[in-house]
Amino acid sequence: MASPCKLIIHGASGRNGKRLIAIGNADPEVSLVGAIVRPTSTFLNQDAGQLAGGSPIGLSLSSSWPATADAVIDFSSPEGCMEALHQCVDRKIPLVIASTGLTKEQVAAIEQGSHAIPICYAPNMSVAVNLTMKLVQQAAQALRNVPGGADVE
């Protein structure tokens, strides 16, 4: 068996961050090595497992980045996402971005960062939303060359 994936959760005190901590802690193929929150968070130094609704896991929420990891999942804010991008590019750590509300400039920075590290950018992790986006893409492709155009309303 391969060694567990060393994972950092960025935005660890949010609803999705807490869920990822609970799931990651329960998965033998994952080793949680970081639970990152902003420096002003009221959750600093709390045990990540307890914050996620479980037992203590010996990993405190911190604003400091661990020296090493295999991957980072970012479920933070637009500003936090840019910090995660910077940290991951500097450390050459793959990044999954699930933060929403990014500006065009921030999306461009992610595009630039993707030339240095693997990045999966999915601003909405909802299965229903992603399925709808895929169906809209397919419908747009099918209707692109309809004679006389297509009125989507």
C-alpha positions as CSV (number, residue, x, y, z in Angstrom):
1,M,0.0,0.0,0.0
2,A,1.3,3.5,-0.9
3,S,1.8,6.0,1.8
4,P,-1.2,8.2,2.6
5,C,-1.7,11.5,0.6
6,K,-0.5,14.4,2.9
7,L,-3.3,16.9,2.5
8,I,-3.8,20.5,3.6
9,I,-7.3,21.9,3.9
10,H,-7.4,25.7,3.4
11,G,-10.5,27.3,4.7
12,A,-10.7,24.6,7.3
13,S,-13.2,26.4,9.6
14,G,-15.9,26.8,6.9
15,R,-18.8,24.3,6.3
16,N,-17.0,22.5,3.5
17,G,-13.6,22.7,5.2
18,K,-15.0,21.0,8.2
19,R,-16.6,18.3,6.1
20,L,-13.3,17.7,4.3
21,I,-11.5,17.4,7.6
22,A,-14.1,14.8,8.8
23,I,-13.8,12.8,5.5
24,G,-10.1,13.1,5.3
25,N,-9.6,12.0,8.9
26,A,-11.8,8.9,8.2
27,D,-9.8,7.9,5.1
28,P,-6.8,5.7,5.6
29,E,-5.4,6.9,2.3
30,V,-5.3,10.5,3.6
31,S,-3.0,12.1,6.2
32,L,-4.2,15.6,7.2
33,V,-1.1,17.7,7.7
34,G,-2.7,21.2,7.7
35,A,-5.9,22.9,8.6
36,I,-5.4,26.5,7.5
37,V,-7.5,29.5,8.5
38,R,-7.0,33.2,8.2
39,P,-4.7,34.8,10.8
40,T,-7.7,36.6,12.4
41,S,-9.9,33.5,12.7
42,T,-11.5,32.9,16.1
43,F,-10.9,29.2,15.4
44,L,-7.1,29.4,15.6
45,N,-5.5,26.7,17.7
46,Q,-8.7,24.6,18.0
47,D,-8.4,20.9,17.2
48,A,-9.6,20.3,13.6
49,G,-11.3,17.0,14.4
50,Q,-13.3,18.6,17.2
51,L,-14.3,21.6,15.1
52,A,-15.5,19.1,12.4
53,G,-17.8,17.5,14.9
54,G,-15.6,14.5,15.8
55,S,-12.9,13.5,18.3
56,P,-9.6,15.3,18.6
57,I,-7.1,14.4,15.9
58,G,-4.1,16.3,17.1
59,L,-4.1,18.8,14.3
60,S,-4.8,22.4,15.3
61,L,-6.2,25.1,13.0
62,S,-3.4,27.4,12.1
63,S,-2.6,30.3,9.8
64,S,0.9,28.8,9.2
65,W,1.5,26.6,6.2
66,P,3.2,23.2,6.8
67,A,6.6,22.7,5.0
68,T,5.4,19.8,2.9
69,A,2.2,18.3,1.5
70,D,1.1,16.3,-1.5
71,A,-1.9,18.5,-2.2
72,V,-4.1,21.4,-1.0
73,I,-7.8,21.8,-1.2
74,D,-8.9,25.4,-1.0
75,F,-12.5,26.2,0.2
76,S,-11.8,29.7,1.3
77,S,-12.5,33.3,0.1
78,P,-11.2,35.0,-3.0
79,E,-8.4,36.6,-1.0
80,G,-7.6,33.3,0.7
81,C,-7.6,31.5,-2.6
82,M,-4.9,33.9,-3.9
83,E,-2.8,33.2,-0.7
84,A,-3.2,29.4,-1.3
85,L,-2.2,29.8,-4.9
86,H,0.9,31.7,-3.9
87,Q,1.8,29.2,-1.2
88,C,1.3,26.2,-3.6
89,V,3.2,27.7,-6.5
90,D,6.1,28.6,-4.2
91,R,6.1,25.0,-2.7
92,K,5.2,23.2,-6.0
93,I,2.1,21.6,-4.4
94,P,-0.9,20.7,-6.5
95,L,-4.0,22.7,-5.7
96,V,-7.7,22.1,-5.9
97,I,-9.6,25.4,-5.9
98,A,-13.3,25.3,-4.9
99,S,-13.5,29.0,-3.7
100,T,-16.2,31.1,-5.3
101,G,-16.5,34.8,-6.2
102,L,-13.2,35.2,-7.9
103,T,-12.6,38.2,-10.2
104,K,-11.3,37.9,-13.7
105,E,-7.9,39.0,-12.5
106,Q,-7.9,36.2,-9.9
107,V,-9.0,33.6,-12.5
108,A,-6.1,34.9,-14.7
109,A,-3.7,34.4,-11.8
110,I,-4.9,30.8,-11.4
111,E,-4.4,30.3,-15.1
112,Q,-0.9,31.6,-14.8
113,G,-0.3,29.4,-11.7
114,S,-1.4,26.3,-13.7
115,H,1.7,26.7,-15.8
116,A,3.8,25.9,-12.7
117,I,1.7,23.4,-10.8
118,P,-1.3,21.1,-11.4
119,I,-4.5,23.0,-10.6
120,C,-8.1,21.8,-10.6
121,Y,-10.4,24.9,-10.6
122,A,-14.0,24.0,-9.8
123,P,-15.8,27.0,-8.2
124,N,-18.9,24.9,-7.5
125,M,-18.6,21.4,-6.2
126,S,-22.3,20.7,-6.4
127,V,-23.1,17.7,-8.6
128,A,-26.3,19.3,-9.7
129,V,-24.6,22.6,-10.7
130,N,-21.8,20.8,-12.5
131,L,-24.3,18.6,-14.4
132,T,-26.3,21.7,-15.4
133,M,-23.2,23.4,-16.6
134,K,-22.2,20.4,-18.7
135,L,-25.8,20.2,-20.2
136,V,-25.7,23.9,-21.1
137,Q,-22.4,23.4,-22.8
138,Q,-23.8,20.5,-24.8
139,A,-27.0,22.5,-25.7
140,A,-25.0,25.5,-26.8
141,Q,-22.8,23.3,-29.0
142,A,-25.9,21.6,-30.6
143,L,-27.6,24.9,-31.2
144,R,-24.6,26.9,-32.4
145,N,-25.3,26.3,-36.1
146,V,-29.1,26.2,-36.2
147,P,-30.3,28.0,-39.3
148,G,-32.0,31.2,-38.2
149,G,-30.5,31.1,-34.8
150,A,-32.0,29.8,-31.5
151,D,-33.9,31.8,-29.0
152,V,-33.0,30.3,-25.6
153,E,-35.8,32.1,-23.9
